[in-house]
Amino acid sequence: MSQHHPNAELLERATAWAGQDPDAQTQEQLRGLCERVRTGDAAAAAELADRFATNLAFGTAGLRAELGAGPNRMNSMVVRRTAAGLGRFLLQQAAGAYTPSAVIGFDARHNSDVFATESAAILTAAGITVSLMPLPLPTPVLAWAVRELDAEAGIMVTASHNPPADNGYKVYLGGRVESGWGRGAQIVTPADAQIAAQIDHNEPMASIALADGGWAVLPGRGAAGDIEAAYLAEVTALLTAPGGEHTVELDAARADLKIVLTPMHGVGGHTMSQGFAASGFSQVSIVPEQEHPDPEFPTVAFPNPEEPGAIDLAVALAKETGADLVIANDPDADRCAAAVCFPGTGWRMLRGDEVGWLLGARLASTTSPDAIFANSIVSSRMLSSIAAAHGLAHEQTLTGFKWISRAPHLAFGYEEALGYCVAPELVRDKDGISAALLLAEYAAELKAAGSGFPQVLDDLALAHGLHQTDQLSVRVKDLGLLATMMDALRSTPPTALAGEKIVEFEDLSLGAHLPPTDGLLFATDANTRVIVRPSGTEPKLKCYLEVIAPASATDDLRAMRAAGQQRLDAIKAELLLMLRA
């Protein structure tokens, strides 16, 4: 290679990487990219520079990035070095007093099974006892298994609802490493930094030992001890048990509820449909085009139920079949979305907060009085009001289930991004399977009583005030712009939003009421709240809005909702102008 080439150093690094790459596909991909750079292809040079711009950072979200060769992508070299670092961390925590154990799960994305098996081989070679899921399964099954097997660590290879080109690596801690309220939850500080410190980004592939075998593959479908069936047995037991009071009526109500389910090309279809069947929901139609796992997610622009158009096929099938409820899981089934038909306006997906209110209202009356409800700071304030009305404590947490799940004495926690924890004693994380089952049971009971979710939402508005939430996302190509936009808002905060005077401004990075986080909170004299923060998983700035208005039985709630949406739209328009200035 000529040292006079303008990208000589970059090409040298890439060539050295390709020489070690154990994956023939990414190795060939990288060599082809280098060849294009040598011929003067500017786009290829920019692509190569980005792949080698930095080492993919391991943090509280683990790893998540586009698949491809290079240290700033998800690939076998990055995963092997990460697994080796995690292994060193676990052995360091054990300090020779015990043999640590780990359980590993994976979804159906490209290379998920490869990354999971490589991790199993590396941890086994390091002397760690490893259990591997038998097939692609939902994230909640893995999170449940960490607690069930009393493992020191759990690894889930998934990029959740990210685009098809991405993959990721989530880490849970339990057993003798994390025995408190966070047992079985995703990692938080300082564990993330301790694991990251054990990851050597220059570790030669030849020095990372991989065992040929020696790890246990957990029992699969149909086998004795089937891990998926064991998870479902505990989750379905959360519902009202057969044989109890009003069993005949309850069984009939479940059998009468018509459900449309979409797994959105993910791994939740089989688990979710088995859970429905075991619980007596016999009228379940699965969207055929989205029923089976497909890492290309061909029918959706983004495999996220929140994205416009993502549940269109499910709603169309619901209209065709006369369904009562649509349930949509994201690809790893840790999130749950729902849609219902509203009188006079038709079908729409419930906002994440609305599902949180419904589940909170459903659980509040059966929860132990010393338990608490929790939701993230970017989620609606109504859950706090629901908890107070039932004499329950409420805790506000930082964004992310790694924080929500650590709330002491947690009975129910949720986040507006479709994440719900309805059984923290089973899964110390969001769980789209158990949440969907509980939601379906509630829908069945309401239908049998001649009611439904729209009526309950109206009742909650009358009891706690009409809460309306919305979001504004500003996507950027340059991540540096996020800090620029945040700094501009910090230095020159607005004094009003859509004519409402701002009476409270809090820089959440100062950590006055919660641990420090990069975010800004604005509250107005009309009880409107806006929180602005960078996304933790995507290159965008997110604004979370909530307006509240008192409501009474004489009010026209539909007109009030229209007025509230106008307020939200006006605030979003002003925020957009500020952020793009």
C-alpha positions as CSV (number, residue, x, y, z in Angstrom):
1,M,0.0,0.0,0.0
2,S,1.4,3.4,-1.0
3,Q,2.0,5.6,2.0
4,H,1.1,8.5,-0.2
5,H,-2.5,7.5,-0.5
6,P,-4.6,10.0,1.4
7,N,-6.3,7.2,3.3
8,A,-3.2,5.1,3.9
9,E,-3.5,4.9,7.7
10,L,-7.3,4.1,7.5
11,L,-6.6,1.4,4.9
12,E,-3.9,-0.1,7.0
13,R,-6.2,-0.4,10.0
14,A,-9.0,-1.9,7.9
15,T,-6.6,-4.4,6.3
16,A,-5.4,-5.5,9.7
17,W,-9.0,-5.8,10.9
18,A,-10.0,-7.9,7.8
19,G,-6.9,-10.2,8.5
20,Q,-8.4,-11.2,11.9
21,D,-12.1,-11.2,11.0
22,P,-13.5,-14.7,11.7
23,D,-16.6,-13.9,9.6
24,A,-15.9,-14.5,5.9
25,Q,-18.8,-12.3,4.9
26,T,-17.8,-9.2,6.8
27,Q,-14.1,-9.9,5.9
28,E,-15.0,-9.9,2.2
29,Q,-17.2,-6.8,2.6
30,L,-14.4,-4.9,4.2
31,R,-11.8,-5.9,1.6
32,G,-14.2,-4.8,-1.1
33,L,-14.7,-1.5,0.6
34,C,-11.0,-1.0,0.9
35,E,-10.5,-1.6,-2.8
36,R,-13.1,1.0,-3.7
37,V,-11.3,3.5,-1.4
38,R,-8.0,2.8,-3.2
39,T,-9.6,3.7,-6.5
40,G,-10.6,7.1,-5.2
41,D,-14.3,6.4,-4.3
42,A,-15.2,9.2,-2.0
43,A,-18.4,7.6,-0.7
44,A,-16.5,4.4,0.1
45,A,-13.8,6.5,2.0
46,A,-16.5,8.2,4.1
47,E,-18.1,4.8,4.8
48,L,-14.8,3.3,5.8
49,A,-13.9,6.3,8.0
50,D,-17.3,5.9,9.8
51,R,-16.8,2.2,10.4
52,F,-13.4,3.0,12.1
53,A,-14.3,6.3,13.6
54,T,-14.6,4.9,17.1
55,N,-15.1,1.7,19.1
56,L,-18.7,0.8,19.6
57,A,-19.4,1.9,23.2
58,F,-20.6,-0.6,25.7
59,G,-23.1,1.2,28.1
60,T,-26.3,0.7,30.0
61,A,-28.0,-0.2,26.8
62,G,-25.3,-2.7,26.0
63,L,-24.4,-2.5,22.3
64,R,-26.6,-1.6,19.4
65,A,-25.5,-0.7,15.9
66,E,-25.7,-1.5,12.2
67,L,-24.3,-4.9,11.2
68,G,-21.0,-4.7,9.3
69,A,-17.2,-4.9,9.6
70,G,-15.2,-2.4,11.8
71,P,-15.1,-1.4,15.4
72,N,-18.1,1.0,15.0
73,R,-20.4,-1.8,13.8
74,M,-22.0,-5.0,15.2
75,N,-19.9,-8.0,14.1
76,S,-18.2,-11.1,15.4
77,M,-15.0,-9.3,16.4
78,V,-16.9,-6.7,18.5
79,V,-19.1,-9.4,20.0
80,R,-16.2,-11.7,20.8
81,R,-14.3,-9.0,22.5
82,T,-17.4,-7.9,24.5
83,A,-18.1,-11.5,25.6
84,A,-14.5,-11.9,26.7
85,G,-14.8,-8.7,28.7
86,L,-18.1,-9.7,30.3
87,G,-16.5,-13.1,31.2
88,R,-13.6,-11.3,32.9
89,F,-16.0,-9.1,34.8
90,L,-18.0,-12.1,36.0
91,L,-14.9,-13.9,37.2
92,Q,-13.7,-10.8,38.9
93,Q,-17.0,-10.5,40.8
94,A,-16.8,-14.2,41.8
95,A,-13.2,-13.8,43.0
96,G,-12.8,-17.6,43.1
97,A,-15.6,-18.0,45.6
98,Y,-18.0,-19.6,43.1
99,T,-18.4,-20.5,39.5
100,P,-20.6,-17.8,37.8
101,S,-23.3,-18.7,35.4
102,A,-24.9,-17.0,32.4
103,V,-28.0,-17.6,30.2
104,I,-28.0,-16.4,26.6
105,G,-31.0,-15.7,24.4
106,F,-31.4,-14.4,20.8
107,D,-34.0,-13.2,18.4
108,A,-34.3,-13.9,14.7
109,R,-32.4,-11.0,13.3
110,H,-29.4,-11.4,11.0
111,N,-26.5,-13.1,13.0
112,S,-28.3,-13.1,16.3
113,D,-27.8,-16.9,16.6
114,V,-24.2,-16.6,15.6
115,F,-23.4,-13.9,18.2
116,A,-25.2,-15.9,20.9
117,T,-23.3,-19.1,20.1
118,E,-20.0,-17.3,20.0
119,S,-20.7,-15.7,23.4
120,A,-21.6,-19.2,24.8
121,A,-18.3,-20.6,23.4
122,I,-16.3,-17.8,24.9
123,L,-17.9,-17.7,28.3
124,T,-17.7,-21.5,28.5
125,A,-14.0,-21.4,27.7
126,A,-13.5,-18.9,30.4
127,G,-14.9,-21.3,33.0
128,I,-18.4,-19.9,33.2
129,T,-21.5,-22.2,33.3
130,V,-23.6,-21.3,30.3
131,S,-27.2,-22.0,29.3
132,L,-28.2,-21.2,25.7
133,M,-31.8,-20.7,24.5
134,P,-32.8,-23.5,22.1
135,L,-34.2,-21.2,19.4
136,P,-35.1,-17.5,18.8
137,L,-37.4,-16.4,21.6
138,P,-38.7,-13.2,23.1
139,T,-36.5,-11.0,25.3
140,P,-38.9,-11.5,28.3
141,V,-38.2,-15.2,28.2
142,L,-34.5,-14.5,28.6
143,A,-35.2,-11.9,31.3
144,W,-37.4,-14.4,33.2
145,A,-34.7,-17.1,32.8
146,V,-32.1,-15.0,34.5
147,R,-34.1,-15.0,37.7
148,E,-35.5,-18.5,37.3
149,L,-32.0,-20.0,36.8
150,D,-30.5,-17.7,39.3
151,A,-27.8,-16.8,36.8
152,E,-25.2,-14.1,37.4
153,A,-25.7,-12.7,33.9
154,G,-28.1,-12.8,31.0
155,I,-27.3,-11.8,27.4
156,M,-30.0,-11.1,24.9
157,V,-28.9,-10.6,21.3
158,T,-31.5,-8.3,19.8
159,A,-31.9,-4.8,18.3
160,S,-35.5,-4.8,19.5
161,H,-37.5,-2.5,17.1
162,N,-34.5,-1.0,15.2
163,P,-34.3,-1.2,11.4
164,P,-33.4,-4.5,9.7
165,A,-29.7,-3.7,9.3
166,D,-29.1,-3.4,13.0
167,N,-28.4,-5.8,15.9
168,G,-27.6,-5.4,19.5
169,Y,-26.4,-7.0,22.8
170,K,-28.2,-6.5,26.1
171,V,-26.8,-7.6,29.4
172,Y,-28.7,-8.4,32.6
173,L,-27.2,-9.2,36.0
174,G,-28.6,-11.4,38.8
175,G,-27.6,-14.2,41.1
176,R,-24.7,-13.4,43.3
177,V,-23.7,-10.3,41.3
178,E,-27.0,-8.4,41.7
179,S,-29.2,-9.6,44.5
180,G,-31.2,-6.5,45.3
181,W,-34.3,-5.0,43.7
182,G,-32.3,-5.0,40.4
183,R,-31.9,-8.8,40.4
184,G,-32.5,-9.9,36.8
185,A,-32.7,-6.3,35.5
186,Q,-30.6,-4.7,32.8
187,I,-27.3,-3.3,33.8
188,V,-26.9,0.2,35.2
189,T,-24.0,2.3,36.5
190,P,-21.5,1.3,37.7
191,A,-21.7,-2.2,36.3
192,D,-21.7,-0.9,32.7
193,A,-18.4,0.9,33.3
194,Q,-16.9,-2.0,35.1
195,I,-17.8,-4.4,32.2
196,A,-16.6,-1.8,29.6
197,A,-13.3,-1.6,31.4
198,Q,-12.8,-5.3,30.9
199,I,-13.4,-5.1,27.1
200,D,-10.1,-4.8,25.2
201,H,-10.9,-3.3,21.8
202,N,-7.5,-4.4,20.5
203,E,-7.6,-7.9,21.8
204,P,-6.4,-10.3,19.1
205,M,-8.9,-12.8,17.9
206,A,-6.4,-15.6,18.3
207,S,-6.1,-14.9,22.1
208,I,-9.9,-15.3,22.7
209,A,-10.6,-19.0,23.4
210,L,-13.8,-20.5,22.1
211,A,-15.0,-23.8,23.5
212,D,-16.1,-26.5,21.1
213,G,-19.0,-27.3,23.4
214,G,-19.8,-27.7,27.0
215,W,-22.6,-25.3,27.4
216,A,-26.2,-26.5,28.0
217,V,-28.9,-25.9,25.4
218,L,-32.1,-25.4,27.3
219,P,-35.1,-27.6,26.5
220,G,-37.0,-26.6,23.4
221,R,-40.6,-26.8,22.2
222,G,-42.1,-30.2,23.0
223,A,-39.3,-31.4,25.2
224,A,-39.5,-32.0,28.9
225,G,-38.8,-28.8,30.7
226,D,-39.5,-26.6,27.6
227,I,-38.2,-23.2,28.6
228,E,-40.8,-21.3,26.7
229,A,-43.7,-23.4,28.2
230,A,-42.2,-22.9,31.7
231,Y,-42.2,-19.1,31.2
232,L,-45.8,-19.2,29.9
233,A,-47.0,-21.3,32.8
234,E,-45.9,-18.6,35.2
235,V,-47.1,-15.7,33.1
236,T,-50.6,-17.2,32.4
237,A,-51.0,-17.9,36.1
238,L,-51.1,-14.1,36.6
239,L,-54.6,-14.1,35.2
240,T,-57.7,-15.0,37.2
241,A,-57.2,-18.7,37.9
242,P,-59.8,-21.3,36.5
243,G,-61.9,-22.8,39.3
244,G,-62.3,-19.5,41.2
245,E,-65.4,-17.4,41.6
246,H,-67.3,-16.4,38.4
247,T,-65.2,-18.9,36.4
248,V,-67.9,-19.8,34.0
249,E,-68.6,-16.1,33.2
250,L,-64.9,-15.4,32.9
251,D,-64.2,-18.3,30.6
252,A,-67.1,-17.3,28.4
253,A,-65.9,-13.7,28.3
254,R,-62.4,-14.7,27.2
255,A,-63.8,-17.1,24.6
256,D,-66.1,-14.2,23.3
257,L,-63.2,-11.7,22.8
258,K,-62.0,-11.4,19.3
259,I,-58.3,-10.6,19.1
260,V,-56.0,-9.7,16.1
261,L,-52.3,-10.3,16.9
262,T,-49.3,-9.2,14.9
263,P,-45.7,-10.2,16.0
264,M,-44.4,-7.7,13.4
265,H,-42.1,-10.3,11.8
266,G,-40.5,-11.0,15.2
267,V,-40.2,-13.9,17.6
268,G,-43.3,-13.3,19.7
269,G,-45.9,-14.9,17.5
270,H,-45.7,-18.5,18.9
271,T,-45.2,-17.5,22.5
272,M,-48.0,-14.9,22.4
273,S,-50.5,-17.2,20.6
274,Q,-49.7,-20.1,23.0
275,G,-50.3,-17.7,25.9
276,F,-53.6,-16.6,24.5
277,A,-54.7,-20.2,23.9
278,A,-53.7,-21.4,27.4
279,S,-55.7,-18.5,28.9
280,G,-58.9,-19.3,27.1
281,F,-58.8,-16.7,24.3
282,S,-59.9,-18.9,21.5
283,Q,-60.7,-16.3,18.8
284,V,-57.2,-15.0,17.9
285,S,-56.3,-14.1,14.3
286,I,-52.7,-13.6,13.5
287,V,-51.8,-11.2,10.6
288,P,-50.5,-13.7,8.1
289,E,-48.1,-11.4,6.3
290,Q,-46.4,-10.6,9.7
291,E,-46.8,-14.0,11.5
292,H,-43.4,-15.6,11.0
293,P,-39.9,-14.2,11.9
294,D,-38.3,-12.4,9.0
295,P,-35.1,-10.3,9.7
296,E,-35.9,-8.2,6.6
297,F,-39.3,-7.0,8.1
298,P,-40.7,-6.7,4.6
299,T,-44.1,-5.2,5.4
300,V,-43.0,-2.3,7.6
301,A,-40.8,0.7,7.1
302,F,-39.7,0.4,10.8
303,P,-40.6,-2.7,12.8
304,N,-41.9,-0.6,15.7
305,P,-45.6,-0.5,16.5
306,E,-45.3,3.2,17.3
307,E,-44.3,4.1,13.7
308,P,-47.0,5.3,11.3
309,G,-48.4,2.4,9.2
310,A,-46.8,-0.3,11.3
311,I,-50.2,-1.8,12.5
312,D,-52.2,-1.0,9.4
313,L,-52.4,-4.7,8.4
314,A,-53.6,-5.6,11.9
315,V,-56.3,-2.9,11.9
316,A,-57.4,-4.0,8.4
317,L,-57.8,-7.6,9.6
318,A,-59.6,-6.4,12.8
319,K,-62.2,-4.6,10.6
320,E,-62.5,-7.6,8.4
321,T,-63.0,-10.0,11.3
322,G,-65.1,-7.8,13.6
323,A,-62.3,-8.0,16.2
324,D,-62.5,-6.3,19.6
325,L,-58.8,-5.8,20.2
326,V,-55.6,-5.5,18.3
327,I,-52.3,-6.6,20.0
328,A,-49.0,-5.8,18.4
329,N,-45.6,-6.8,19.8
330,D,-42.3,-5.4,18.6
331,P,-39.9,-7.9,17.1
332,D,-38.4,-9.2,20.4
333,A,-41.8,-9.0,22.1
334,D,-40.8,-6.9,25.1
335,R,-43.2,-4.2,24.1
336,C,-46.9,-4.3,23.6
337,A,-49.2,-2.0,21.6
338,A,-53.0,-2.1,21.5
339,A,-55.6,-0.7,19.2
340,V,-59.4,-0.5,19.7
341,C,-62.4,0.9,17.9
342,F,-63.7,4.2,19.4
343,P,-67.3,5.1,19.0
344,G,-67.8,7.7,16.3
345,T,-64.2,7.9,15.3
346,G,-63.2,4.3,14.5
347,W,-60.0,2.3,15.1
348,R,-56.8,3.8,16.5
349,M,-53.8,2.6,18.3
350,L,-53.8,3.5,22.0
351,R,-50.9,5.7,23.1
352,G,-48.3,4.1,25.3
353,D,-49.5,6.2,28.2
354,E,-53.1,5.2,27.7
355,V,-52.2,1.5,27.9
356,G,-50.2,2.3,31.0
357,W,-53.3,4.0,32.6
358,L,-55.5,1.0,31.7
359,L,-53.1,-1.5,33.2
360,G,-52.5,0.7,36.2
361,A,-56.2,1.0,36.9
362,R,-56.7,-2.7,36.4
363,L,-53.8,-3.6,38.8
364,A,-54.4,-0.9,41.5
365,S,-57.3,-2.6,43.1
366,T,-55.5,-5.9,43.5
367,T,-52.1,-4.7,44.6
368,S,-50.6,-5.0,48.1
369,P,-50.9,-1.7,49.9
370,D,-47.2,-1.5,50.6
371,A,-46.3,-1.9,46.9
372,I,-45.6,1.0,44.6
373,F,-46.3,2.0,41.0
374,A,-43.5,3.6,38.9
375,N,-43.1,5.2,35.5
376,S,-40.4,7.2,33.8
377,I,-40.2,10.9,34.0
378,V,-41.1,11.2,30.3
379,S,-44.3,9.2,30.8
380,S,-47.7,10.7,31.9
381,R,-48.4,12.0,35.3
382,M,-51.7,10.2,35.5
383,L,-50.3,7.0,37.0
384,S,-49.2,8.9,40.1
385,S,-52.8,10.1,40.4
386,I,-54.2,6.6,39.9
387,A,-51.8,5.2,42.6
388,A,-52.8,8.0,45.1
389,A,-56.5,7.3,44.6
390,H,-55.8,3.7,45.7
391,G,-53.5,4.6,48.6
392,L,-50.4,3.4,46.7
393,A,-47.0,5.0,46.6
394,H,-45.6,6.2,43.3
395,E,-42.1,6.7,42.1
396,Q,-40.8,8.6,39.1
397,T,-37.6,7.3,37.5
398,L,-35.2,8.1,34.8
399,T,-36.0,6.9,31.3
400,G,-35.5,3.2,30.7
401,F,-36.6,0.0,32.3
402,K,-33.2,-0.5,33.8
403,W,-34.4,2.2,36.2
404,I,-38.1,1.5,36.5
405,S,-37.5,-2.2,37.3
406,R,-35.2,-1.2,40.2
407,A,-38.0,0.6,42.1
408,P,-38.3,-1.0,45.6
409,H,-41.5,-2.9,46.2
410,L,-42.5,-2.4,42.5
411,A,-46.0,-3.8,41.6
412,F,-46.4,-2.2,38.2
413,G,-44.1,0.0,36.1
414,Y,-44.4,1.4,32.6
415,E,-42.8,3.7,30.1
416,E,-44.7,5.5,27.3
417,A,-42.7,3.8,24.6
418,L,-45.0,0.7,24.9
419,G,-43.1,-0.9,27.8
420,Y,-45.0,-2.5,30.7
421,C,-43.9,-4.5,33.7
422,V,-47.0,-6.2,35.2
423,A,-45.2,-8.9,37.1
424,P,-41.8,-7.8,38.4
425,E,-41.5,-10.9,40.5
426,L,-41.2,-12.9,37.3
427,V,-39.6,-10.5,34.8
428,R,-37.7,-7.5,36.1
429,D,-38.0,-5.7,32.7
430,K,-40.7,-4.7,30.2
431,D,-42.7,-7.8,29.0
432,G,-45.0,-7.5,26.0
433,I,-46.4,-11.0,26.5
434,S,-47.7,-10.7,30.1
435,A,-48.9,-7.2,29.4
436,A,-50.9,-8.3,26.4
437,L,-52.5,-11.2,28.4
438,L,-53.5,-8.9,31.2
439,L,-54.8,-6.3,28.7
440,A,-56.9,-9.0,26.9
441,E,-58.4,-10.2,30.2
442,Y,-59.4,-6.7,31.1
443,A,-60.9,-6.2,27.6
444,A,-62.9,-9.4,28.0
445,E,-64.3,-8.4,31.4
446,L,-65.3,-5.0,30.1
447,K,-66.9,-6.4,26.9
448,A,-68.9,-8.8,29.1
449,A,-70.1,-5.9,31.2
450,G,-71.1,-3.9,28.1
451,S,-68.1,-1.5,28.3
452,G,-64.7,-1.2,26.8
453,F,-61.4,0.7,26.9
454,P,-62.8,4.0,25.4
455,Q,-65.3,4.2,28.3
456,V,-62.6,3.4,30.9
457,L,-60.4,6.2,29.4
458,D,-63.3,8.6,29.7
459,D,-63.8,7.5,33.3
460,L,-60.2,8.0,34.1
461,A,-60.3,11.5,32.6
462,L,-63.2,12.4,34.8
463,A,-61.5,11.0,37.9
464,H,-58.0,12.4,37.3
465,G,-58.3,15.1,34.7
466,L,-58.0,14.8,30.9
467,H,-54.4,14.0,30.3
468,Q,-53.1,14.1,26.7
469,T,-49.6,13.2,25.6
470,D,-47.7,13.6,22.4
471,Q,-44.1,13.5,21.0
472,L,-41.9,15.4,18.7
473,S,-38.8,13.7,17.3
474,V,-36.1,15.6,15.4
475,R,-33.8,13.2,13.6
476,V,-30.3,14.2,12.8
477,K,-27.5,12.8,10.7
478,D,-24.7,14.3,12.8
479,L,-24.9,13.2,16.4
480,G,-23.0,16.3,17.4
481,L,-26.1,18.3,16.5
482,L,-27.9,16.8,19.5
483,A,-25.5,18.4,21.9
484,T,-25.7,21.7,20.0
485,M,-29.5,21.8,20.2
486,M,-29.5,20.8,23.9
487,D,-26.9,23.5,24.7
488,A,-28.9,26.1,22.9
489,L,-32.0,25.3,24.9
490,R,-30.1,25.3,28.1
491,S,-28.4,28.7,27.5
492,T,-31.6,30.4,26.2
493,P,-34.7,28.5,27.5
494,P,-38.0,29.7,26.2
495,T,-40.2,31.9,28.5
496,A,-43.5,30.7,27.1
497,L,-44.9,27.8,24.9
498,A,-48.0,28.4,22.7
499,G,-49.0,31.4,24.9
500,E,-48.5,29.5,28.2
501,K,-46.0,31.1,30.6
502,I,-43.2,28.8,31.7
503,V,-43.1,28.7,35.5
504,E,-40.5,25.9,36.0
505,F,-37.3,25.1,34.1
506,E,-35.1,22.2,35.3
507,D,-31.8,21.0,33.8
508,L,-32.0,17.3,34.6
509,S,-28.3,16.9,34.1
510,L,-27.8,18.6,37.5
511,G,-29.6,15.8,39.2
512,A,-31.8,17.8,41.7
513,H,-34.5,15.2,42.1
514,L,-33.2,12.2,40.1
515,P,-29.8,10.9,39.2
516,P,-28.3,13.3,36.5
517,T,-29.4,12.7,33.0
518,D,-29.2,14.7,29.8
519,G,-32.6,16.3,29.7
520,L,-34.5,19.6,30.2
521,L,-37.9,20.0,31.8
522,F,-40.3,22.9,31.2
523,A,-43.6,23.4,33.0
524,T,-46.2,26.1,32.3
525,D,-48.8,27.9,34.3
526,A,-51.5,25.8,32.5
527,N,-50.0,22.6,33.9
528,T,-48.4,21.6,30.6
529,R,-45.1,19.8,30.8
530,V,-42.4,19.3,28.2
531,I,-39.3,17.2,28.5
532,V,-36.5,17.3,25.9
533,R,-33.8,14.7,25.8
534,P,-31.6,12.9,23.2
535,S,-32.7,9.4,22.4
536,G,-30.7,6.6,24.0
537,T,-30.9,4.3,21.0
538,E,-31.4,6.5,17.9
539,P,-29.9,9.7,16.4
540,K,-32.7,12.0,17.3
541,L,-33.8,14.6,19.9
542,K,-37.1,13.6,21.5
543,C,-39.6,16.0,23.1
544,Y,-42.3,14.6,25.4
545,L,-45.4,16.7,25.8
546,E,-48.3,16.5,28.2
547,V,-51.3,18.8,28.7
548,I,-53.9,18.3,31.5
549,A,-57.3,19.8,31.8
550,P,-59.9,19.3,34.6
551,A,-63.0,17.4,33.4
552,S,-66.5,16.8,34.7
553,A,-69.4,14.7,33.7
554,T,-71.1,17.7,32.0
555,D,-68.1,18.3,29.7
556,D,-67.9,17.2,26.1
557,L,-64.7,15.0,26.3
558,R,-64.4,14.7,22.6
559,A,-64.4,18.5,22.1
560,M,-61.9,18.8,25.0
561,R,-59.6,16.2,23.4
562,A,-59.7,18.1,20.1
563,A,-58.8,21.3,22.0
564,G,-56.0,19.6,23.9
565,Q,-54.6,18.2,20.7
566,Q,-54.6,21.8,19.3
567,R,-52.5,22.9,22.3
568,L,-50.1,20.0,21.7
569,D,-49.8,20.7,18.0
570,A,-49.1,24.4,18.7
571,I,-46.4,23.5,21.3
572,K,-44.8,21.0,18.9
573,A,-44.7,23.7,16.1
574,E,-42.9,26.2,18.4
575,L,-40.5,23.6,19.6
576,L,-39.6,22.6,16.1
577,L,-38.8,26.2,15.2
578,M,-36.6,26.5,18.3
579,L,-34.7,23.3,17.6
580,R,-34.1,24.0,14.0
581,A,-33.1,27.7,14.5
